[in-house]
Amino acid sequence: MRRAITIWVWAAFAAGHASAAQATFDPQQNAWTLTNGRIDASFALSSAGLFSLQSIADTQSGDLWMAPSGQVSTPLRFQLSGQFYDESRQYSLSDQYTQALPNGIRQFIVLQDIQGSVLVTLALDLYDNQPVLRHSVTVRNLLPYTVFASSADMLPWTFADFGRRYSALRVNQWSVEGLPEDFEQYQVALDTAGTPLEINSGAHADHCGWVALRDQTGRGLFAGWEFDGRAKTAIIQNAAAGQIAFSSSILGLDHPVDPGKDLAIPSGFIGLFHGDFDEAGYRTQRFVEAVLAKAPPNPSAFPYVAWDSWVYEDNIDEATLRQNASLAASEGVELFVLDLGWARNIGDWYADPAKFPSGLGALSDFVHSLGMKFGLHFALTEADPDSPVLQANPDWTSTEQDGYHDALSLCLSNQPTRDWLIQQGIRMIDDYHVDWILQDGENMVKECTKSTHTHNPLDSNYSNAVDGLNAVVSAIQAARPNVMWENCEDGGNMMTFNMVKSYVTSITNDASGSLGSRRAAFGATYPFPPRYAERYMPPSDGLTDYATHSYRFGGNWAIMTALPNLNPDQLGYLKQEIAEYKSERAGISTGKVFHIQAPGANATDVIESYDPTGDNALAVITRAAANGPQYTFRPLGLNPDQRYTVFFEIDPSVYSLPGTQLMTNGVRVQLPLPYSSEVVHIQHQ
């Protein structure tokens, strides 16, 4: 059967494709083919009852990924009360049907295992013009008693390795605990003897929930999984078996599934690319923006320029904030955020009347009158020991305590806690006319083993992610859909593809200065669109080209500066830099990111965005303590036969050069002193 399906795929590739996603079913062979003009994917249920992936083909490059010879690669891999459901499990076809998506097709395949214990619904998604296959699995318990899910694999694929060597790329999250991490990239050759490359992702973990690998010809595959809790992902190449095996397991899973009820395994996706890891990142980002990510109200005017009150820490008051708001609006700031300190206490989400004698709603109205959006800090997983909620309900805390500003951690998967928090979030938004939520705290997915709570004490990770954090945020957003949310856990420590569904941006590192800002944007823009690389600019950075250019590339530029302390020249300079940021953000957000030279304390770093629609490019080039005074910049991605105008934000020089000369010989960039920078514009003539 595999040979027949593979022949069909390659015949279709030769014939060409329409760009709209389609799915076909062959009832005689129990075989499915999904195609969208970028990839073809084929699956089959064999006469022996084994359900498997046959192949995935890139219809543009001709690259092929297929199951290893004589082996079964299945998207079904989980365990219920000691029973394994994997490539050896036998199923019968119960139903199959398709559903049209706004920009794609969803193929449902409903299988019942031959023992009659589960009904499995597999959803396979293809989206127009996206080289990505997304899948999700829902398992219904058909037994007359409760079973417990002890393992669930979000990335259960196995592919033939074709006898080749592979390199893989993963990216760190932000962390200040243990070994400090700031979105460093780790590229490694897979060990053909089977040593796994591991990715530990999710809230309070080490790595972003993404990986990419490629062989020496440029044939590549990237993958992501949509879960905010802790997960361990592994890629293992076993050359002796001729395979590369993927897995992504939810840690600490012990989820009860009652008779007739469903277990939803978080979705995962795999995508194809041909080229380098910048191409893998670009294809991932375009898929995320087209399919997964929470859309901002006006993409052409996003990411925002924001002002954040943490420059004063929690020592804020109404008069100081009104003064800053007036200046921020005149500077061109679009979002005015009150950080930690506005409430009576953490977990007591009412405005402190001593700080806001006119009421926080009045300050919000004042900010709105200046043309800015109004945001509030909300540490939803934390509460002070003296807060009314913990005085009345001391058992609502989680077992794990993270010590966020001396607050105690809450267990969100405990239903009374969850219900109270949803009500508090909605009331807070309404009382204070909130446009933006800065979600903060320390570890959004708590560990809790209390038997007095409504969740299974052995199922903390899944429950506090899905039934806790995700349930709270989705309920508040459903009630108040026009409020935008920002992801933060003292930094970008939950960088997942489930996170992007609920938040329009995410902090990367937490006010770590110019070099740290560039490091974060450089690493985070492999797996995530640039708008998910938000940075906070601390007052210690000062106002220089080196500092402001360090925040040019990425998500929201959050300025933490006491604006009344600036002199007129500084205010004028900041206003000009804000205007430059706004003029460039749309192109950066939609372009292909080229990671040309990584930031370092003694290096010159280069990051470029190329917009293929307009055939324009922009690069931020920053010299730290490196030698100068010039750097030869060779841009990537240009049309070799096209002529471009090259100009700079500081250097007055202007050049007219063909793409081939620019990419081969480069252009000189003046960086006369340590800690200097330049922004290079390349425009299609």
Residue pairs with C-beta under 8 A, 6 or more apart in sequence:
1 29
1 31
1 44
1 46
1 54
2 44
2 54
2 55
2 66
2 67
4 29
4 31
5 29
5 31
5 33
5 42
5 44
5 54
5 55
6 42
6 54
6 55
6 66
8 33
8 42
9 33
9 40
9 42
9 55
9 57
9 64
10 57
12 33
12 35
12 40
12 59
13 40
13 57
13 59
13 62
17 35
17 36
17 37
17 40
17 59
18 37
19 36
19 37
19 38
19 128
19 129
20 36
20 37
20 128
21 34
21 35
21 36
21 101
21 103
21 104
21 105
21 126
21 127
21 128
22 34
22 35
22 36
22 105
23 32
23 33
23 34
23 35
23 98
23 105
23 107
23 124
23 126
24 32
24 33
25 31
25 32
25 96
26 32
26 33
29 44
30 44
30 45
30 46
30 93
31 42
31 43
31 44
31 45
31 54
32 42
32 43
32 44
32 96
32 107
32 109
32 124
33 40
33 41
33 42
34 40
34 41
34 42
34 105
34 107
34 124
34 126
34 133
35 41
35 59
35 126
36 104
36 105
36 126
36 127
36 128
36 129
36 130
37 59
37 128
37 129
38 58
38 59
38 60
38 129
38 130
38 131
38 272
39 56
39 57
39 58
39 59
39 126
39 131
39 132
39 133
39 272
40 55
40 56
40 57
40 59
41 53
41 55
41 56
41 57
41 124
41 126
41 133
42 53
42 54
42 55
42 56
43 51
43 52
43 53
43 54
43 75
43 109
43 124
44 51
44 52
44 54
45 51
45 91
45 93
45 109
45 111
46 52
48 90
49 90
49 91
49 92
49 114
50 72
50 74
50 87
50 88
50 89
50 90
50 91
51 74
51 75
51 76
51 91
51 109
51 111
51 122
52 67
52 72
52 73
52 74
52 87
53 67
53 73
53 74
53 75
53 157
54 66
54 67
55 64
55 65
55 66
55 67
56 64
56 65
56 66
56 133
56 270
56 272
57 63
57 64
57 65
58 64
58 131
58 272
58 274
60 131
60 274
61 219
61 272
61 274
63 219
63 220
63 272
63 274
65 159
65 160
65 221
65 272
66 159
66 160
67 73
67 158
67 159
67 160
68 158
68 159
68 160
68 161
68 241
68 242
68 243
69 160
69 242
71 87
71 158
71 241
71 243
72 87
72 88
73 87
73 157
73 158
73 159
74 86
74 87
74 156
75 122
75 124
75 135
75 137
75 156
75 157
76 85
76 86
76 87
76 89
76 111
76 120
76 122
76 137
76 156
77 85
77 86
77 87
77 151
77 152
77 153
77 156
77 247
78 85
78 86
78 137
78 139
78 149
78 151
78 152
78 153
78 263
78 265
79 85
79 149
79 150
79 151
79 152
80 117
80 118
80 139
80 141
80 147
80 148
80 149
80 150
80 257
80 263
81 147
81 148
81 150
82 150
83 117
83 147
85 113
85 118
85 120
85 139
86 156
87 158
89 113
90 113
90 114
91 111
91 112
91 113
91 114
91 120
92 111
92 112
92 114
93 109
93 110
93 111
94 110
94 111
94 112
94 119
95 108
95 110
96 107
96 108
96 109
96 110
97 108
98 105
98 106
98 107
98 108
99 105
99 106
99 108
100 106
101 125
101 127
103 127
103 128
103 290
103 291
104 125
104 126
104 127
104 128
104 130
104 291
105 125
105 126
106 123
106 124
106 125
107 123
107 124
107 125
108 121
108 122
108 123
109 121
109 122
109 124
110 119
110 120
110 121
110 122
111 119
111 120
111 122
112 118
112 119
112 120
112 142
113 120
116 142
117 141
117 142
117 143
118 139
118 140
118 141
118 142
119 139
119 140
119 142
120 137
120 138
120 139
120 140
121 137
121 138
121 139
121 140
122 135
122 136
122 137
123 135
123 136
123 137
123 138
124 133
124 134
124 135
125 133
125 134
125 135
125 136
125 291
126 132
126 133
126 134
127 134
127 287
127 290
127 291
130 271
130 286
130 287
130 290
130 291
131 271
131 272
131 273
131 283
131 287
132 269
132 270
132 271
132 272
132 283
132 287
132 291
133 269
133 270
133 271
134 267
134 268
134 269
134 291
135 267
135 268
135 269
136 264
136 265
136 266
136 267
136 268
137 152
137 265
138 262
138 263
138 264
138 265
139 149
139 257
139 262
139 263
139 265
140 260
140 261
140 262
140 263
141 147
141 257
141 258
141 259
141 260
141 261
141 262
141 263
142 259
142 260
143 259
144 259
145 259
146 256
146 257
146 258
146 259
147 256
147 257
148 254
148 255
148 256
148 257
148 456
149 253
149 254
149 255
149 256
149 257
149 263
150 253
150 254
151 249
151 250
151 253
152 249
152 250
152 253
152 263
152 265
152 266
153 247
153 248
153 249
153 265
154 225
154 226
154 227
154 231
154 248
154 249
154 250
154 265
154 266
154 267
154 268
155 223
155 225
155 233
155 246
155 247
155 248
155 268
155 270
156 246
156 247
157 223
157 245
157 246
157 270
158 243
158 244
158 245
158 246
159 221
159 243
159 244
159 246
160 242
160 243
160 244
161 237
161 238
161 239
161 242
161 243
161 244
162 215
162 242
163 239
163 242
164 215
164 216
164 217
165 189
165 190
165 192
165 215
165 216
166 189
166 190
166 213
166 214
166 215
166 237
166 244
167 187
167 188
167 189
167 190
167 213
167 214
168 187
168 188
168 189
168 190
168 197
168 211
168 212
168 213
168 235
169 185
169 186
169 187
169 211
169 212
169 213
169 277
169 280
169 526
170 185
170 186
170 197
170 199
170 207
170 208
170 210
170 211
171 183
171 184
171 185
171 186
171 207
171 208
171 210
171 523
171 524
171 526
171 527
172 181
172 182
172 183
172 184
172 185
172 186
172 206
172 207
172 208
172 523
173 181
173 183
173 201
173 205
173 206
173 207
173 208
173 492
173 493
173 494
173 495
174 181
174 182
174 183
174 491
174 492
174 493
174 495
174 507
174 508
174 509
174 510
174 520
175 181
175 206
175 491
175 493
176 490
176 491
176 510
181 206
182 509
182 512
182 516
182 519
182 520
182 523
183 208
183 492
183 508
183 509
183 519
183 520
183 522
183 523
183 524
184 519
184 523
185 522
185 523
185 526
185 595
185 598
187 277
188 197
190 197
190 213
190 235
190 236
190 237
190 244
191 237
192 237
192 238
192 239
193 238
193 239
194 236
194 237
194 238
195 236
196 234
196 235
196 236
197 211
197 234
197 235
197 236
198 232
198 233
198 234
199 207
199 208
199 209
199 210
199 211
199 232
199 233
199 234
199 248
200 206
200 207
200 230
200 231
200 232
200 233
201 207
201 208
201 209
201 225
201 227
201 230
201 231
201 233
201 495
201 496
202 209
202 227
202 228
202 229
202 230
202 231
202 445
202 465
202 494
202 496
203 228
203 229
203 230
203 443
203 444
203 445
203 465
203 469
203 489
203 493
203 494
204 230
204 442
204 443
204 444
204 445
204 489
204 493
204 494
205 230
205 231
205 493
208 495
208 496
208 524
208 527
208 528
209 224
209 225
209 226
209 227
209 231
209 233
209 495
209 496
209 497
209 498
209 527
210 222
210 223
210 224
210 284
210 497
210 526
210 527
210 528
211 222
211 223
211 233
211 235
212 220
212 221
212 222
212 223
212 273
212 277
212 280
212 281
212 284
212 526
213 220
213 221
213 222
213 235
213 244
214 220
214 221
214 273
214 275
214 276
214 277
214 280
218 274
218 275
218 276
219 274
220 272
220 273
220 274
220 275
220 277
220 279
220 280
221 270
221 271
221 272
221 273
222 270
222 271
222 273
222 280
222 283
222 284
223 233
223 246
223 248
223 268
223 269
223 270
223 271
224 268
224 269
224 284
224 497
224 527
225 231
225 233
225 248
225 266
225 267
225 268
225 269
225 496
225 497
226 266
226 267
226 268
226 269
226 292
226 496
226 497
226 498
226 501
227 250
227 266
227 465
227 496
227 498
228 444
228 445
228 465
228 469
228 470
228 494
228 496
228 498
228 499
229 250
229 251
229 445
229 461
229 462
229 464
229 465
229 466
230 250
230 251
230 252
230 445
230 461
231 248
231 249
231 250
231 251
232 248
232 249
232 251
233 246
233 247
233 248
233 249
234 245
234 246
234 247
234 248
235 244
235 245
235 246
236 244
236 245
237 243
237 244
237 245
238 244
238 245
246 270
248 268
250 266
250 461
250 462
251 461
252 458
252 459
252 460
252 461
252 462
253 459
253 461
253 462
254 456
254 458
254 459
255 263
255 456
255 459
255 462
255 463
256 456
256 459
257 263
264 466
266 466
266 498
269 287
269 497
271 280
271 283
271 284
271 287
272 283
273 279
273 280
273 282
273 283
277 526
277 595
278 526
278 592
278 593
278 594
278 595
278 636
279 592
280 526
281 525
281 526
281 527
281 593
281 595
282 592
282 593
284 526
284 527
284 528
285 525
285 527
285 528
285 529
285 530
285 593
288 497
288 500
288 528
288 529
289 529
289 590
292 497
292 500
292 501
293 500
293 501
293 504
293 529
293 532
294 484
294 485
294 500
294 501
294 502
294 503
294 504
295 504
296 302
296 303
296 484
296 504
296 531
297 482
297 484
299 586
299 589
300 586
301 334
301 582
301 586
302 504
302 531
302 585
302 589
303 505
303 530
303 531
303 534
303 554
303 555
303 556
303 557
303 585
303 589
304 334
304 335
304 373
304 556
304 557
305 332
305 333
305 334
305 335
305 556
305 557
305 559
305 578
305 581
305 582
306 333
306 334
306 335
306 336
306 337
306 375
306 556
306 557
306 558
306 559
307 324
307 325
307 328
307 333
307 335
307 336
307 337
307 558
307 559
307 560
307 561
307 563
308 337
308 339
308 438
308 536
308 558
308 559
308 560
309 316
309 321
309 324
309 337
309 338
309 339
309 341
309 342
309 560
310 339
310 340
310 511
310 536
310 560
311 538
311 539
311 560
311 561
311 562
312 320
312 341
312 562
313 340
313 341
314 339
314 340
314 341
315 341
316 338
316 341
316 342
316 355
317 355
317 356
318 355
318 356
318 357
318 358
318 363
320 564
321 338
321 363
322 363
322 366
323 563
323 564
324 336
324 562
324 563
324 564
325 336
325 363
325 366
325 367
325 370
325 372
326 370
327 563
327 564
327 566
327 571
328 336
328 370
328 372
328 563
329 370
329 371
329 372
330 571
330 575
331 563
331 571
331 574
331 575
331 578
332 575
332 578
332 579
332 582
333 372
333 559
333 578
334 372
334 373
335 372
335 373
335 375
335 435
335 436
335 556
336 367
336 372
336 373
336 374
336 375
337 374
337 375
337 376
337 377
337 436
337 438
337 558
338 375
338 376
338 377
339 377
339 438
339 440
340 346
340 377
340 379
340 405
340 440
341 352
341 355
341 377
342 351
342 352
342 355
342 356
342 360
342 376
342 377
343 349
343 350
343 351
343 352
344 350
344 351
344 352
345 384
345 386
345 387
346 379
346 382
346 383
346 384
346 387
346 404
346 405
346 407
347 379
347 382
347 383
347 384
347 387
347 389
347 390
347 407
347 410
348 383
348 384
348 387
348 388
348 389
349 378
349 424
349 425
349 427
349 428
350 431
351 359
351 360
351 431
351 432
356 362
356 363
360 431
360 432
361 431
361 432
361 433
363 374
364 374
364 432
364 433
364 434
365 433
367 373
367 374
368 374
368 433
373 435
373 436
374 432
374 433
374 434
374 435
374 436
375 434
375 435
375 436
375 437
375 438
375 486
376 428
376 432
376 434
376 436
376 437
376 438
377 438
377 440
378 425
378 428
378 437
378 438
378 439
378 440
379 404
379 405
379 407
379 439
379 440
379 441
380 410
380 412
380 421
380 425
380 439
380 441
380 472
381 409
381 410
381 412
381 441
381 443
381 444
381 446
381 469
382 402
382 404
382 405
382 407
382 408
382 409
382 410
382 441
382 442
383 389
383 390
383 396
383 397
383 407
383 408
383 410
384 390
384 406
384 407
384 408
385 406
385 407
385 408
389 396
389 420
390 396
390 397
390 408
393 416
393 417
393 420
395 450
395 452
395 453
396 410
396 411
396 414
396 416
396 417
396 420
397 408
397 409
397 410
397 411
398 409
398 410
398 411
398 446
398 447
398 448
398 450
398 460
398 464
399 411
399 446
399 447
399 448
399 449
399 450
399 460
400 409
400 443
400 446
400 447
400 448
401 408
401 409
402 409
402 441
402 442
402 443
402 446
403 442
404 441
404 442
404 490
409 442
409 443
409 446
410 417
410 421
410 446
411 417
411 446
411 448
411 450
411 453
411 455
411 464
411 468
412 418
412 421
412 446
412 464
412 467
412 468
412 469
412 471
412 472
413 448
413 453
413 454
413 455
413 460
413 463
413 464
413 467
413 468
413 471
414 448
414 450
414 453
414 454
414 455
415 454
416 454
418 467
418 468
418 471
418 472
421 472
422 472
422 475
422 476
422 479
425 437
425 472
425 476
426 476
426 479
426 480
428 434
429 437
429 476
429 480
429 483
430 480
434 483
435 482
435 483
435 484
436 483
436 484
436 485
436 486
437 483
437 484
437 485
437 486
438 486
438 488
439 473
439 485
439 486
439 487
439 488
439 503
440 488
440 489
440 490
441 488
441 489
441 490
442 489
442 490
443 489
443 493
444 469
444 489
444 494
445 461
445 464
445 465
445 468
445 469
445 494
446 460
446 464
446 468
447 460
447 461
447 464
448 455
448 457
448 460
448 464
449 457
449 458
449 460
450 457
451 457
455 463
455 464
455 467
455 468
456 463
470 498
470 502
473 485
473 502
474 502
476 483
477 483
477 485
477 502
484 504
485 502
485 503
485 504
486 503
486 504
486 505
486 506
486 507
486 534
486 556
487 494
487 499
487 502
487 503
487 505
487 506
487 507
488 506
488 507
488 510
490 510
491 507
491 508
491 509
491 510
492 506
492 507
492 508
492 509
492 520
492 524
494 506
495 506
495 524
495 527
495 528
495 532
499 506
500 506
500 528
500 532
504 531
505 531
505 532
505 534
505 555
505 556
506 528
506 532
506 533
506 534
506 555
507 534
507 535
507 536
508 517
508 520
508 521
508 524
508 532
508 533
508 534
508 535
508 554
508 555
509 516
509 517
509 519
509 520
509 535
510 536
511 536
511 537
511 538
511 560
512 520
512 538
513 538
513 540
513 541
514 541
514 546
514 547
514 550
514 551
514 622
515 550
515 599
515 601
515 624
517 535
517 537
517 550
517 551
517 554
518 550
518 553
518 599
518 605
518 607
518 620
518 622
519 598
519 599
520 533
520 535
520 554
521 530
521 533
521 535
521 553
521 554
521 607
522 595
522 598
522 599
522 605
522 607
524 532
524 533
524 554
525 533
525 553
525 554
525 593
525 595
525 607
526 593
526 595
529 589
530 553
530 554
530 555
530 588
530 589
530 593
530 609
531 554
531 555
531 556
531 589
532 555
533 553
533 554
533 555
534 554
534 555
534 556
534 557
534 558
535 550
535 551
535 554
535 555
535 556
535 557
535 558
536 558
536 560
537 547
537 548
537 550
537 551
537 557
537 558
537 559
537 560
537 561
538 560
539 560
539 561
539 562
541 547
541 550
543 561
543 566
543 570
543 573
543 574
543 577
544 675
545 649
545 650
545 676
545 677
546 622
546 675
546 676
546 677
548 574
548 577
549 620
549 622
549 677
549 678
549 679
550 620
550 622
550 677
551 557
551 581
552 580
552 581
552 584
552 588
552 620
552 679
553 588
553 607
553 609
553 620
554 588
557 578
557 581
559 574
561 574
563 571
566 574
580 649
580 679
584 618
584 679
587 609
587 611
587 614
587 616
587 618
588 609
588 618
590 611
590 613
591 609
591 610
591 611
591 612
591 617
591 618
592 609
592 610
592 611
592 612
592 637
593 607
593 608
593 609
594 607
594 608
594 609
594 610
594 635
594 636
594 637
595 607
596 606
596 607
596 608
596 619
596 633
596 634
596 636
597 603
597 604
597 605
597 606
598 605
599 605
599 622
599 624
600 624
601 624
601 625
602 624
602 625
602 626
603 624
603 626
604 621
604 622
604 623
604 624
604 626
604 628
604 631
604 671
605 621
605 622
605 624
606 619
606 620
606 621
606 622
606 631
606 633
607 619
607 620
608 617
608 618
608 619
608 635
608 636
608 637
609 617
609 618
609 619
610 616
610 617
610 635
610 636
610 637
610 638
611 617
612 637
614 684
615 638
615 639
615 642
615 684
616 681
616 682
616 683
616 684
617 635
617 637
617 638
617 680
617 681
617 682
618 679
618 680
618 681
618 682
619 633
619 635
619 679
619 680
619 682
620 677
620 678
620 679
620 680
621 631
621 633
621 669
621 671
621 677
621 678
621 679
621 680
622 676
622 677
623 631
623 671
623 673
623 674
623 675
623 676
623 677
624 674
624 675
625 674
625 675
626 674
628 671
628 672
628 673
628 674
628 676
629 670
629 671
629 672
629 673
630 668
630 669
630 670
630 671
631 668
631 669
631 671
632 665
632 666
632 667
632 668
632 669
633 666
633 667
633 668
633 669
633 680
634 662
634 663
634 664
634 665
634 666
635 662
635 663
635 666
635 667
635 680
635 682
636 663
638 644
638 659
638 662
638 663
638 682
639 659
640 658
640 659
640 660
640 663
641 658
641 659
641 660
642 658
642 659
642 684
642 685
643 656
643 657
643 658
643 659
643 685
644 656
644 657
644 658
644 659
644 662
644 682
644 683
644 684
644 685
645 654
645 655
645 656
645 682
645 683
645 685
646 654
646 655
646 656
646 657
646 662
646 667
646 680
646 681
646 682
646 683
647 653
647 654
647 655
647 680
647 681
647 683
648 669
648 670
648 678
648 679
648 680
648 681
649 678
649 679
649 681
650 670
650 678
650 679
651 669
651 670
651 678
655 667
656 685
657 667
662 682
667 680
669 678
669 680
670 678
671 677
671 678
